[in-house]
Amino acid sequence: MTAAVADAPAQPGPSADAAALRALLDARYGPAEAPAGLLLNDTIAGLLSHRSVRAFAHRPLPEGLVETLVAAAQSAPSSSNLQTFSVVAVENPATKARLAEIAGGQKHVVEAPLVLVWLADLARLEEVGRRGAQPTDALAFLETLFVAIIDAALAAQNALVALESLGLGGVYLGAFRNRPVEVAGLLGLPPNVLGVFGLAIGYPDPERPAEVKPRLSPRLVLHRERYDASLPQAALDHYEEAIKVFQKGQGLPEVGWTSAALSRVRGAEALSGRDRIRDALATLGFGLR
């Protein structure tokens, strides 16, 4: 696929690339808020086509997949090249079942043939310093934990893009943070290592297809030069409509975005145990200076 612009002038009728881009953007934003003038190639089309896959086919994964995904992950940027992430590949059914329980009974954790648990890992640098009799006092600061969490997130997203390019699908599993101490015990994590999230991976089940979930209008996300706090109501209304169409298509309650999002931030009880994550981090050996 060559680079294209959504509304580029052409011979009679839109080009195939422009039409494909318009379809991708309509699915992602809804026709009312789909931006114009974007470029398109295979990589961008793949990103725009992302969907969270929670239904997996009973199909074996290709040999070398884990190694391929880790190589893609390690090719992500890393702050100061500290490389403060690690990943645990889980395929054992018993371990996946326990992870599913920790995550509140999410069946796709068991169904997926592979679960990658992405770690903020400060233990490796601590051990390197110990072996060289060098101080590692900065590991005890919150900033360094931020670096490790960001490293893990960037690495995992590289892996997700890579696996989708191979025809697989996946879904992130933030619920592992509900009970991070139990995740650490299950996976044998040493002090100063946190399971940030998981990624369930497999071939999508064609009998239970996932759809592209609409996102907020770029008008609500993109700011130029300075932050614009006006929050256009029309864009919010269009998004409510688009997300309800998605919810209906997926057989979900048509509650829209605002109600669902605000229910997740209404108070500590909505965090499913993650309101206690500071205590969990202390238990796992992290400094929070």
Secondary structure, DSSP 8 states (H G I E B T S, - for coil): ----BTT---SSS--HHHHHHHHHHHHHH-TTT--SS-B--HHHHHHHT------B-S----TTHHHHHHHHHHTS--GGG---EEEEEE--HHHHHHHHHHTTS-HHHHHSSEEEEEEEE-HHHHHHHHHTT---GGGGSHHHHHHHHHHHHHHHHHHHHHHHHTT-EEEEEGGGGGSHHHHHHHHT--TTEEEEEEEEEE-B-TTS---------HHHH--SSS------HHHHHHHHHHHHHHHHHTT----TTHHHHHHTSSSGGGGTTGGGHHHHHHHTT----
